[in-house]
Amino acid sequence: MHYIDSSGRIREGMPLLGGLADRAKGLTADAFAPASDGIRDHLMNNYLTALRSNVG
């Protein structure tokens, strides 16, 4: 299992404190829809974008 952080980097894991900080960054990324972060994180297009930007 891998973790895609809020900057789009793919990581093999995320330490607890780093994960909490990354989640806070994601929640504050869209001030008008903070609750939608968990939904946006799992859209297939977002996975593909992160994969493409990390290959090469």
mmCIF file of the N, C-alpha and C atoms, coordinates in Angstrom:
data_MODEL
# 
_entry.id   MODEL 
# 
loop_
_atom_site.group_PDB 
_atom_site.id 
_atom_site.type_symbol 
_atom_site.label_atom_id 
_atom_site.label_alt_id 
_atom_site.label_comp_id 
_atom_site.label_asym_id 
_atom_site.label_entity_id 
_atom_site.label_seq_id 
_atom_site.pdbx_PDB_ins_code 
_atom_site.Cartn_x 
_atom_site.Cartn_y 
_atom_site.Cartn_z 
_atom_site.occupancy 
_atom_site.B_iso_or_equiv 
_atom_site.pdbx_formal_charge 
_atom_site.auth_seq_id 
_atom_site.auth_comp_id 
_atom_site.auth_asym_id 
_atom_site.auth_atom_id 
_atom_site.pdbx_PDB_model_num 
ATOM 1   N N  . MET A 1 1  ? 0.848   -1.161 0.000   1.00 0.00 ? 1  MET A N  1 
ATOM 2   C CA . MET A 1 1  ? 0.000   0.000  0.000   1.00 0.00 ? 1  MET A CA 1 
ATOM 3   C C  . MET A 1 1  ? 0.906   1.240  0.000   1.00 0.00 ? 1  MET A C  1 
ATOM 4   N N  . HIS A 1 2  ? 0.521   2.244  -0.756  1.00 0.00 ? 2  HIS A N  1 
ATOM 5   C CA . HIS A 1 2  ? 1.268   3.488  -0.832  1.00 0.00 ? 2  HIS A CA 1 
ATOM 6   C C  . HIS A 1 2  ? 0.351   4.659  -0.475  1.00 0.00 ? 2  HIS A C  1 
ATOM 7   N N  . TYR A 1 3  ? 0.972   5.755  -0.182  1.00 0.00 ? 3  TYR A N  1 
ATOM 8   C CA . TYR A 1 3  ? 0.253   6.953  0.239   1.00 0.00 ? 3  TYR A CA 1 
ATOM 9   C C  . TYR A 1 3  ? 0.604   8.085  -0.718  1.00 0.00 ? 3  TYR A C  1 
ATOM 10  N N  . ILE A 1 4  ? -0.397  8.756  -1.249  1.00 0.00 ? 4  ILE A N  1 
ATOM 11  C CA . ILE A 1 4  ? -0.170  9.933  -2.085  1.00 0.00 ? 4  ILE A CA 1 
ATOM 12  C C  . ILE A 1 4  ? -0.451  11.142 -1.203  1.00 0.00 ? 4  ILE A C  1 
ATOM 13  N N  . ASP A 1 5  ? 0.596   11.943 -0.948  1.00 0.00 ? 5  ASP A N  1 
ATOM 14  C CA . ASP A 1 5  ? 0.418   13.076 -0.043  1.00 0.00 ? 5  ASP A CA 1 
ATOM 15  C C  . ASP A 1 5  ? -0.264  14.253 -0.747  1.00 0.00 ? 5  ASP A C  1 
ATOM 16  N N  . SER A 1 6  ? -0.536  15.313 -0.012  1.00 0.00 ? 6  SER A N  1 
ATOM 17  C CA . SER A 1 6  ? -1.275  16.450 -0.556  1.00 0.00 ? 6  SER A CA 1 
ATOM 18  C C  . SER A 1 6  ? -0.505  17.196 -1.632  1.00 0.00 ? 6  SER A C  1 
ATOM 19  N N  . SER A 1 7  ? 0.788   16.919 -1.767  1.00 0.00 ? 7  SER A N  1 
ATOM 20  C CA . SER A 1 7  ? 1.592   17.527 -2.835  1.00 0.00 ? 7  SER A CA 1 
ATOM 21  C C  . SER A 1 7  ? 1.679   16.622 -4.053  1.00 0.00 ? 7  SER A C  1 
ATOM 22  N N  . GLY A 1 8  ? 1.050   15.448 -3.991  1.00 0.00 ? 8  GLY A N  1 
ATOM 23  C CA . GLY A 1 8  ? 1.041   14.519 -5.108  1.00 0.00 ? 8  GLY A CA 1 
ATOM 24  C C  . GLY A 1 8  ? 2.212   13.563 -5.134  1.00 0.00 ? 8  GLY A C  1 
ATOM 25  N N  . ARG A 1 9  ? 3.034   13.545 -4.088  1.00 0.00 ? 9  ARG A N  1 
ATOM 26  C CA . ARG A 1 9  ? 4.160   12.617 -4.018  1.00 0.00 ? 9  ARG A CA 1 
ATOM 27  C C  . ARG A 1 9  ? 3.674   11.267 -3.514  1.00 0.00 ? 9  ARG A C  1 
ATOM 28  N N  . ILE A 1 10 ? 4.190   10.214 -4.131  1.00 0.00 ? 10 ILE A N  1 
ATOM 29  C CA . ILE A 1 10 ? 3.834   8.856  -3.705  1.00 0.00 ? 10 ILE A CA 1 
ATOM 30  C C  . ILE A 1 10 ? 4.858   8.400  -2.676  1.00 0.00 ? 10 ILE A C  1 
ATOM 31  N N  . ARG A 1 11 ? 4.362   7.934  -1.547  1.00 0.00 ? 11 ARG A N  1 
ATOM 32  C CA . ARG A 1 11 ? 5.223   7.483  -0.445  1.00 0.00 ? 11 ARG A CA 1 
ATOM 33  C C  . ARG A 1 11 ? 4.865   6.047  -0.098  1.00 0.00 ? 11 ARG A C  1 
ATOM 34  N N  . GLU A 1 12 ? 5.859   5.318  0.387   1.00 0.00 ? 12 GLU A N  1 
ATOM 35  C CA . GLU A 1 12 ? 5.599   3.937  0.813   1.00 0.00 ? 12 GLU A CA 1 
ATOM 36  C C  . GLU A 1 12 ? 4.852   3.890  2.133   1.00 0.00 ? 12 GLU A C  1 
ATOM 37  N N  . GLY A 1 13 ? 4.908   4.934  2.891   1.00 0.00 ? 13 GLY A N  1 
ATOM 38  C CA . GLY A 1 13 ? 4.198   5.027  4.153   1.00 0.00 ? 13 GLY A CA 1 
ATOM 39  C C  . GLY A 1 13 ? 4.225   6.466  4.627   1.00 0.00 ? 13 GLY A C  1 
ATOM 40  N N  . MET A 1 14 ? 3.497   6.730  5.671   1.00 0.00 ? 14 MET A N  1 
ATOM 41  C CA . MET A 1 14 ? 3.467   8.084  6.216   1.00 0.00 ? 14 MET A CA 1 
ATOM 42  C C  . MET A 1 14 ? 3.429   7.963  7.735   1.00 0.00 ? 14 MET A C  1 
ATOM 43  N N  . PRO A 1 15 ? 4.417   8.560  8.423   1.00 0.00 ? 15 PRO A N  1 
ATOM 44  C CA . PRO A 1 15 ? 4.388   8.512  9.883   1.00 0.00 ? 15 PRO A CA 1 
ATOM 45  C C  . PRO A 1 15 ? 3.160   9.239  10.420  1.00 0.00 ? 15 PRO A C  1 
ATOM 46  N N  . LEU A 1 16 ? 2.782   8.919  11.626  1.00 0.00 ? 16 LEU A N  1 
ATOM 47  C CA . LEU A 1 16 ? 1.560   9.468  12.214  1.00 0.00 ? 16 LEU A CA 1 
ATOM 48  C C  . LEU A 1 16 ? 1.532   10.991 12.172  1.00 0.00 ? 16 LEU A C  1 
ATOM 49  N N  . LEU A 1 17 ? 2.565   11.643 12.665  1.00 0.00 ? 17 LEU A N  1 
ATOM 50  C CA . LEU A 1 17 ? 2.561   13.105 12.688  1.00 0.00 ? 17 LEU A CA 1 
ATOM 51  C C  . LEU A 1 17 ? 2.571   13.692 11.286  1.00 0.00 ? 17 LEU A C  1 
ATOM 52  N N  . GLY A 1 18 ? 3.331   13.089 10.396  1.00 0.00 ? 18 GLY A N  1 
ATOM 53  C CA . GLY A 1 18 ? 3.351   13.554 9.009   1.00 0.00 ? 18 GLY A CA 1 
ATOM 54  C C  . GLY A 1 18 ? 1.993   13.391 8.352   1.00 0.00 ? 18 GLY A C  1 
ATOM 55  N N  . GLY A 1 19 ? 1.324   12.288 8.648   1.00 0.00 ? 19 GLY A N  1 
ATOM 56  C CA . GLY A 1 19 ? -0.010  12.041 8.105   1.00 0.00 ? 19 GLY A CA 1 
ATOM 57  C C  . GLY A 1 19 ? -1.028  13.044 8.614   1.00 0.00 ? 19 GLY A C  1 
ATOM 58  N N  . LEU A 1 20 ? -0.932  13.389 9.881   1.00 0.00 ? 20 LEU A N  1 
ATOM 59  C CA . LEU A 1 20 ? -1.858  14.380 10.444  1.00 0.00 ? 20 LEU A CA 1 
ATOM 60  C C  . LEU A 1 20 ? -1.626  15.747 9.832   1.00 0.00 ? 20 LEU A C  1 
ATOM 61  N N  . ALA A 1 21 ? -0.362  16.116 9.667   1.00 0.00 ? 21 ALA A N  1 
ATOM 62  C CA . ALA A 1 21 ? -0.041  17.409 9.054   1.00 0.00 ? 21 ALA A CA 1 
ATOM 63  C C  . ALA A 1 21 ? -0.502  17.447 7.604   1.00 0.00 ? 21 ALA A C  1 
ATOM 64  N N  . ASP A 1 22 ? -0.326  16.335 6.882   1.00 0.00 ? 22 ASP A N  1 
ATOM 65  C CA . ASP A 1 22 ? -0.746  16.278 5.490   1.00 0.00 ? 22 ASP A CA 1 
ATOM 66  C C  . ASP A 1 22 ? -2.269  16.358 5.385   1.00 0.00 ? 22 ASP A C  1 
ATOM 67  N N  . ARG A 1 23 ? -2.955  15.716 6.290   1.00 0.00 ? 23 ARG A N  1 
ATOM 68  C CA . ARG A 1 23 ? -4.430  15.777 6.295   1.00 0.00 ? 23 ARG A CA 1 
ATOM 69  C C  . ARG A 1 23 ? -4.909  17.194 6.552   1.00 0.00 ? 23 ARG A C  1 
ATOM 70  N N  . ALA A 1 24 ? -4.273  17.880 7.491   1.00 0.00 ? 24 ALA A N  1 
ATOM 71  C CA . ALA A 1 24 ? -4.643  19.271 7.774   1.00 0.00 ? 24 ALA A CA 1 
ATOM 72  C C  . ALA A 1 24 ? -4.411  20.144 6.545   1.00 0.00 ? 24 ALA A C  1 
ATOM 73  N N  . LYS A 1 25 ? -3.315  19.896 5.831   1.00 0.00 ? 25 LYS A N  1 
ATOM 74  C CA . LYS A 1 25 ? -3.024  20.658 4.611   1.00 0.00 ? 25 LYS A CA 1 
ATOM 75  C C  . LYS A 1 25 ? -4.111  20.417 3.569   1.00 0.00 ? 25 LYS A C  1 
ATOM 76  N N  . GLY A 1 26 ? -4.536  19.167 3.427   1.00 0.00 ? 26 GLY A N  1 
ATOM 77  C CA . GLY A 1 26 ? -5.596  18.834 2.478   1.00 0.00 ? 26 GLY A CA 1 
ATOM 78  C C  . GLY A 1 26 ? -6.931  19.460 2.844   1.00 0.00 ? 26 GLY A C  1 
ATOM 79  N N  . LEU A 1 27 ? -7.250  19.464 4.131   1.00 0.00 ? 27 LEU A N  1 
ATOM 80  C CA . LEU A 1 27 ? -8.523  20.035 4.575   1.00 0.00 ? 27 LEU A CA 1 
ATOM 81  C C  . LEU A 1 27 ? -8.588  21.546 4.384   1.00 0.00 ? 27 LEU A C  1 
ATOM 82  N N  . THR A 1 28 ? -7.445  22.206 4.438   1.00 0.00 ? 28 THR A N  1 
ATOM 83  C CA . THR A 1 28 ? -7.432  23.666 4.292   1.00 0.00 ? 28 THR A CA 1 
ATOM 84  C C  . THR A 1 28 ? -7.151  24.106 2.859   1.00 0.00 ? 28 THR A C  1 
ATOM 85  N N  . ALA A 1 29 ? -6.957  23.156 1.946   1.00 0.00 ? 29 ALA A N  1 
ATOM 86  C CA . ALA A 1 29 ? -6.650  23.499 0.556   1.00 0.00 ? 29 ALA A CA 1 
ATOM 87  C C  . ALA A 1 29 ? -7.826  24.192 -0.134  1.00 0.00 ? 29 ALA A C  1 
ATOM 88  N N  . ASP A 1 30 ? -9.036  23.832 0.230   1.00 0.00 ? 30 ASP A N  1 
ATOM 89  C CA . ASP A 1 30 ? -10.224 24.447 -0.367  1.00 0.00 ? 30 ASP A CA 1 
ATOM 90  C C  . ASP A 1 30 ? -11.099 24.971 0.763   1.00 0.00 ? 30 ASP A C  1 
ATOM 91  N N  . ALA A 1 31 ? -10.950 26.237 1.051   1.00 0.00 ? 31 ALA A N  1 
ATOM 92  C CA . ALA A 1 31 ? -11.662 26.845 2.181   1.00 0.00 ? 31 ALA A CA 1 
ATOM 93  C C  . ALA A 1 31 ? -13.175 26.785 2.034   1.00 0.00 ? 31 ALA A C  1 
ATOM 94  N N  . PHE A 1 32 ? -13.671 26.667 0.791   1.00 0.00 ? 32 PHE A N  1 
ATOM 95  C CA . PHE A 1 32 ? -15.119 26.664 0.575   1.00 0.00 ? 32 PHE A CA 1 
ATOM 96  C C  . PHE A 1 32 ? -15.724 25.264 0.631   1.00 0.00 ? 32 PHE A C  1 
ATOM 97  N N  . ALA A 1 33 ? -14.891 24.230 0.605   1.00 0.00 ? 33 ALA A N  1 
ATOM 98  C CA . ALA A 1 33 ? -15.404 22.860 0.651   1.00 0.00 ? 33 ALA A CA 1 
ATOM 99  C C  . ALA A 1 33 ? -14.427 21.937 1.364   1.00 0.00 ? 33 ALA A C  1 
ATOM 100 N N  . PRO A 1 34 ? -14.113 22.210 2.626   1.00 0.00 ? 34 PRO A N  1 
ATOM 101 C CA . PRO A 1 34 ? -13.116 21.383 3.319   1.00 0.00 ? 34 PRO A CA 1 
ATOM 102 C C  . PRO A 1 34 ? -13.540 19.935 3.494   1.00 0.00 ? 34 PRO A C  1 
ATOM 103 N N  . ALA A 1 35 ? -14.815 19.673 3.626   1.00 0.00 ? 35 ALA A N  1 
ATOM 104 C CA . ALA A 1 35 ? -15.281 18.305 3.852   1.00 0.00 ? 35 ALA A CA 1 
ATOM 105 C C  . ALA A 1 35 ? -15.149 17.438 2.605   1.00 0.00 ? 35 ALA A C  1 
ATOM 106 N N  . SER A 1 36 ? -15.004 18.046 1.442   1.00 0.00 ? 36 SER A N  1 
ATOM 107 C CA . SER A 1 36 ? -14.931 17.253 0.212   1.00 0.00 ? 36 SER A CA 1 
ATOM 108 C C  . SER A 1 36 ? -13.523 16.718 -0.045  1.00 0.00 ? 36 SER A C  1 
ATOM 109 N N  . ASP A 1 37 ? -12.554 17.063 0.790   1.00 0.00 ? 37 ASP A N  1 
ATOM 110 C CA . ASP A 1 37 ? -11.179 16.603 0.591   1.00 0.00 ? 37 ASP A CA 1 
ATOM 111 C C  . ASP A 1 37 ? -11.090 15.088 0.531   1.00 0.00 ? 37 ASP A C  1 
ATOM 112 N N  . GLY A 1 38 ? -11.768 14.396 1.413   1.00 0.00 ? 38 GLY A N  1 
ATOM 113 C CA . GLY A 1 38 ? -11.737 12.936 1.428   1.00 0.00 ? 38 GLY A CA 1 
ATOM 114 C C  . GLY A 1 38 ? -12.330 12.324 0.171   1.00 0.00 ? 38 GLY A C  1 
ATOM 115 N N  . ILE A 1 39 ? -13.262 13.004 -0.444  1.00 0.00 ? 39 ILE A N  1 
ATOM 116 C CA . ILE A 1 39 ? -13.847 12.529 -1.699  1.00 0.00 ? 39 ILE A CA 1 
ATOM 117 C C  . ILE A 1 39 ? -12.902 12.815 -2.855  1.00 0.00 ? 39 ILE A C  1 
ATOM 118 N N  . ARG A 1 40 ? -12.388 14.047 -2.920  1.00 0.00 ? 40 ARG A N  1 
ATOM 119 C CA . ARG A 1 40 ? -11.458 14.426 -3.990  1.00 0.00 ? 40 ARG A CA 1 
ATOM 120 C C  . ARG A 1 40 ? -10.220 13.541 -3.988  1.00 0.00 ? 40 ARG A C  1 
ATOM 121 N N  . ASP A 1 41 ? -9.765  13.143 -2.819  1.00 0.00 ? 41 ASP A N  1 
ATOM 122 C CA . ASP A 1 41 ? -8.557  12.320 -2.711  1.00 0.00 ? 41 ASP A CA 1 
ATOM 123 C C  . ASP A 1 41 ? -8.682  11.004 -3.465  1.00 0.00 ? 41 ASP A C  1 
ATOM 124 N N  . HIS A 1 42 ? -9.886  10.502 -3.621  1.00 0.00 ? 42 HIS A N  1 
ATOM 125 C CA . HIS A 1 42 ? -10.071 9.167  -4.182  1.00 0.00 ? 42 HIS A CA 1 
ATOM 126 C C  . HIS A 1 42 ? -10.694 9.164  -5.574  1.00 0.00 ? 42 HIS A C  1 
ATOM 127 N N  . LEU A 1 43 ? -10.661 10.301 -6.249  1.00 0.00 ? 43 LEU A N  1 
ATOM 128 C CA . LEU A 1 43 ? -11.120 10.323 -7.633  1.00 0.00 ? 43 LEU A CA 1 
ATOM 129 C C  . LEU A 1 43 ? -10.034 9.711  -8.520  1.00 0.00 ? 43 LEU A C  1 
ATOM 130 N N  . MET A 1 44 ? -10.431 8.855  -9.452  1.00 0.00 ? 44 MET A N  1 
ATOM 131 C CA . MET A 1 44 ? -9.471  8.141  -10.291 1.00 0.00 ? 44 MET A CA 1 
ATOM 132 C C  . MET A 1 44 ? -8.547  9.108  -11.031 1.00 0.00 ? 44 MET A C  1 
ATOM 133 N N  . ASN A 1 45 ? -9.070  10.222 -11.505 1.00 0.00 ? 45 ASN A N  1 
ATOM 134 C CA . ASN A 1 45 ? -8.244  11.186 -12.228 1.00 0.00 ? 45 ASN A CA 1 
ATOM 135 C C  . ASN A 1 45 ? -7.108  11.711 -11.348 1.00 0.00 ? 45 ASN A C  1 
ATOM 136 N N  . ASN A 1 46 ? -7.370  11.896 -10.060 1.00 0.00 ? 46 ASN A N  1 
ATOM 137 C CA . ASN A 1 46 ? -6.327  12.366 -9.144  1.00 0.00 ? 46 ASN A CA 1 
ATOM 138 C C  . ASN A 1 46 ? -5.250  11.302 -8.937  1.00 0.00 ? 46 ASN A C  1 
ATOM 139 N N  . TYR A 1 47 ? -5.641  10.034 -8.871  1.00 0.00 ? 47 TYR A N  1 
ATOM 140 C CA . TYR A 1 47 ? -4.659  8.947  -8.771  1.00 0.00 ? 47 TYR A CA 1 
ATOM 141 C C  . TYR A 1 47 ? -3.782  8.926  -10.018 1.00 0.00 ? 47 TYR A C  1 
ATOM 142 N N  . LEU A 1 48 ? -4.411  9.017  -11.187 1.00 0.00 ? 48 LEU A N  1 
ATOM 143 C CA . LEU A 1 48 ? -3.661  8.963  -12.436 1.00 0.00 ? 48 LEU A CA 1 
ATOM 144 C C  . LEU A 1 48 ? -2.708  10.141 -12.572 1.00 0.00 ? 48 LEU A C  1 
ATOM 145 N N  . THR A 1 49 ? -3.145  11.320 -12.177 1.00 0.00 ? 49 THR A N  1 
ATOM 146 C CA . THR A 1 49 ? -2.282  12.504 -12.222 1.00 0.00 ? 49 THR A CA 1 
ATOM 147 C C  . THR A 1 49 ? -1.065  12.307 -11.330 1.00 0.00 ? 49 THR A C  1 
ATOM 148 N N  . ALA A 1 50 ? -1.280  11.804 -10.119 1.00 0.00 ? 50 ALA A N  1 
ATOM 149 C CA . ALA A 1 50 ? -0.168  11.581 -9.194  1.00 0.00 ? 50 ALA A CA 1 
ATOM 150 C C  . ALA A 1 50 ? 0.783   10.521 -9.732  1.00 0.00 ? 50 ALA A C  1 
ATOM 151 N N  . LEU A 1 51 ? 0.240   9.451  -10.291 1.00 0.00 ? 51 LEU A N  1 
ATOM 152 C CA . LEU A 1 51 ? 1.096   8.395  -10.846 1.00 0.00 ? 51 LEU A CA 1 
ATOM 153 C C  . LEU A 1 51 ? 1.940   8.920  -12.000 1.00 0.00 ? 51 LEU A C  1 
ATOM 154 N N  . ARG A 1 52 ? 1.315   9.691  -12.899 1.00 0.00 ? 52 ARG A N  1 
ATOM 155 C CA . ARG A 1 52 ? 2.051   10.233 -14.047 1.00 0.00 ? 52 ARG A CA 1 
ATOM 156 C C  . ARG A 1 52 ? 3.154   11.189 -13.603 1.00 0.00 ? 52 ARG A C  1 
ATOM 157 N N  . SER A 1 53 ? 2.878   11.988 -12.586 1.00 0.00 ? 53 SER A N  1 
ATOM 158 C CA . SER A 1 53 ? 3.884   12.971 -12.158 1.00 0.00 ? 53 SER A CA 1 
ATOM 159 C C  . SER A 1 53 ? 5.041   12.331 -11.381 1.00 0.00 ? 53 SER A C  1 
ATOM 160 N N  . ASN A 1 54 ? 4.863   11.104 -10.932 1.00 0.00 ? 54 ASN A N  1 
ATOM 161 C CA . ASN A 1 54 ? 5.906   10.423 -10.166 1.00 0.00 ? 54 ASN A CA 1 
ATOM 162 C C  . ASN A 1 54 ? 6.673   9.385  -10.982 1.00 0.00 ? 54 ASN A C  1 
ATOM 163 N N  . VAL A 1 55 ? 6.295   9.179  -12.219 1.00 0.00 ? 55 VAL A N  1 
ATOM 164 C CA . VAL A 1 55 ? 6.984   8.218  -13.072 1.00 0.00 ? 55 VAL A CA 1 
ATOM 165 C C  . VAL A 1 55 ? 8.042   8.952  -13.879 1.00 0.00 ? 55 VAL A C  1 
ATOM 166 N N  . GLY A 1 56 ? 9.197   8.352  -13.946 1.00 0.00 ? 56 GLY A N  1 
ATOM 167 C CA . GLY A 1 56 ? 10.206  8.958  -14.817 1.00 0.00 ? 56 GLY A CA 1 
ATOM 168 C C  . GLY A 1 56 ? 11.396  9.318  -14.146 1.00 0.00 ? 56 GLY A C  1 
# 
